[in-house]
Amino acid sequence: MEVYFASSRVKDFRQWWVPEESLLEKMERLFFSASLDKIIAKGSSVGIKVHFGEPGDVHYIRPAYVSKAVDILKGLEASPVIVETAGLGWRPGRTSAKKHLLAARKNGFCEETLGAPILIADGDSGLDGNGGDIPVAKGIVDLDSLVVLSHATGHIQAGFGGAIKNLGVGCVTKTGKFRIHFDGTPKIKEELCDMCNKCVEVCPAGAVHPPLINETACLLCNACLDVCDRGAVEVRAIDPMTLSKRIAENTKAVVDAFGENIAYINLLVDIIPHCDCHPHSDIPIVPDIGALASKDPVAIDMASIDLINEAPGVNGSAFEGGSADKFSSVNPATSWEIQIDTAEKLGVGRREYRLIQ
C-alpha cells in the first residue's frame, strides 16, 4: 500500500516568502497525491475525525490543520463536519457533549476557527451508537465519507496512538471504550459504600441500586467508577496487551460499519510519549517529522512508527537514549505491535507499505 510523506523541514527557510513550504500546504498536496479526493463525492457529508485534546494538554493537533482539511473538502464541493465522541466516564473534561464542546472551544476548536460545525457523534451522554457488541457512534455511521486526521503519539497503555486508535477508540461510544479498558460490569463493594448515591445520580441507565448494579441494564459507561470517592465501585482492568488487541478489534468494527470511504492523514508533529487524553503534555520525544497520507490505516501507522524510530531522540525527553524502538522504550509495559498485527489479521489493512516522498 502506498503511503505518501511530506517533511516538516523547510530548506529555504531564509527566504522571506515560501508559503508552499508550510506543512498545511504540504498536507493538501499529500491529500491529492494519495488520491484521497476520489472518495469524496460532490454534495456528500464528510466527517473529519480529530482529537481536540483534554483541557491542560498543549500538544494536541492545532486547529489550523483541521481548518485546512475543511478548506480542501469545501473545494471539492462536499459538506464537512468535525466529528468526535465523548470520553469514558463522567468527571474528566470531555465526558459529555456539553463538556466536550466547551473543552474544544478552550483549545481553539469552534466553527469560527474551523469553518465547519462540530458534531459530538455519540450524543449528549456518549451512548448513541449503531447497536452491536462494539457500538460505533451513530453520527459517524450516518456520514458519507470520513477523513481520519490523527496526531501520532505514544500511549501509556497501547504503546502508540495513530489512525487505528483514532478509529478504534475515537469513533465508538462509551460502551465501546469500556470494553477496551475493562472486563465485566462494575460492582459495588458493600463494606466501602456509604450510600451517598452519587453513582445513582449519574447513571444514565438507572442501573445502580446500592449496593447492587443491575448487570443487564448497565451500559458500561464508567460514570459510577468516576464519581465514587470511596473506591467502592470496582471493575477488573485489563492488561496493556489485551487493550492493544481490543483497540484493533474496535477499529475493525468501525470500518465494517462505515464502509470503504475512509481517508487517513497522520501528523508527525509534537510527538509526545502519551496520548492527548491527559490534562498535561510531556515534551516531544523526537523533532517534528512531517505528515503522511494513505487509504490504509495499518500502513500509515506502520510508516509513522518507522519514521519516528529513525528520527533522533530529543535530549531531556522521556526517550533520551533508550532503545531503537522508541515507543517500547518510553512505555516498556506496552506493545504497539499487537495493535498493528491484530488489525492486519482482521483485514483492516496491511503493515507493508511503499513510502512515496
ABEGO torsion letter per residue (X at the ends): XBBBBBBABBAAAABABBAAABAAAAAAAAAAAAGAAAABBBGBBBBBBBBAEBBGBAABBBAAAAAAAAAAAAAAGBBBBBBBBBBBEAABAAABAAAAAAAAAAAGBBAAAAGBBBBBAAEAAGABBAEEABBBBAAAAABABBBBBBBBBBBAAAGBBBAAAAAAAAABBAAAAAAAABBEBBBBBAAABAGAGAAAAABAAGABBOABBBAAABAGAGAAAAABAAGABBBBBBBAAAAAAAAAAAAAAAAAAAEABBBBBBBBBGBBABBAABABBBBBABBBAEBBBBABAAAAAAAAAAAAAABBBBBGBAAGGBBABAAAAABAABBAAAAAAAAAAAGAEBABBBBBX
